[in-house]
Amino acid sequence: MLARLSDRRIDVPLEISVVGFDDIPLASLSAPRLTTVSLPLEQAGRSLLELLLHPQTDGQGSAVPCGRLLPVWLVIRSSTAPVRRART
């Protein structure tokens, strides 16, 4: 996305902010450095396995939908900026 915007001469973050998800290692190496949502991948994997290996049932053997809440955090880097006021 950052490369495509650069090719089109759209300034990140002055004209548009870009946010990624899952904080891959390249996020901090891109230009501009990518703001991203980060999450505990190892904990997510463990939770998924636990849900798959030990499904919840309703007492009659039917599976019950369930999930887990995991912490996430925003890693602010240079691909985002405050909203500018629109010209009137």
C-alpha positions in Angstrom: 0.0 0.0 0.0 2.8 2.4 0.9 4.6 1.8 -2.3 1.4 2.2 -4.4 0.6 5.5 -2.7 4.2 6.7 -3.3 3.9 5.7 -7.0 0.8 7.9 -7.2 2.6 10.7 -5.4 0.2 10.6 -2.5 2.0 11.8 0.7 1.7 9.4 3.7 0.8 10.7 6.3 0.1 14.2 5.1 -2.7 13.3 2.7 -3.7 9.8 4.0 -2.8 7.7 7.1 -2.1 4.0 6.7 -2.4 1.4 9.5 -1.4 -2.2 9.3 -2.4 -5.2 11.4 -0.2 -7.8 13.2 3.0 -5.8 13.4 5.1 -7.8 11.0 8.9 -7.1 11.2 8.9 -5.1 8.0 6.4 -2.6 9.5 9.2 -0.8 11.3 11.5 -0.9 8.3 9.1 0.6 5.7 9.2 4.2 4.6 7.4 5.7 6.2 7.4 3.3 9.2 4.0 1.6 9.4 1.7 2.3 12.3 0.1 -1.1 13.2 -2.1 -3.0 15.5 -0.1 -5.6 17.4 -1.3 -8.7 19.2 0.2 -11.6 21.1 0.5 -14.2 18.2 1.8 -17.0 20.4 -1.1 -16.5 22.8 -3.6 -16.4 19.9 -2.2 -19.7 18.6 -2.4 -21.3 22.0 -6.0 -20.1 22.4 -7.0 -21.4 19.0 -5.6 -24.9 19.7 -7.3 -25.0 23.1 -10.6 -24.1 21.5 -10.2 -26.7 18.8 -9.0 -29.5 21.1 -11.6 -28.8 23.8 -14.8 -27.5 22.2 -17.5 -26.2 24.5 -20.8 -28.2 24.4 -24.3 -27.4 25.6 -24.7 -30.5 27.8 -26.4 -32.4 25.0 -23.3 -32.8 22.9 -23.9 -29.8 20.6 -21.1 -27.4 20.0 -21.5 -23.9 21.5 -19.9 -21.0 19.7 -17.2 -19.4 21.8 -14.2 -17.2 21.5 -11.4 -15.5 23.4 -10.6 -11.9 23.9 -6.9 -11.1 23.5 -5.1 -7.9 24.3 -4.1 -5.7 21.3 -2.3 -2.4 21.2 -1.6 0.3 18.7 2.1 0.8 17.7 2.2 4.4 16.4 4.8 5.1 13.8 5.2 7.6 11.1 2.5 6.4 8.6 -0.2 8.2 10.6 -0.9 11.8 11.5 -3.6 13.9 13.1 -6.6 14.8 10.8 -6.0 18.1 9.1 -8.9 20.6 8.9 -10.6 20.6 5.5 -10.2 23.8 3.4 -13.4 25.9 3.2 
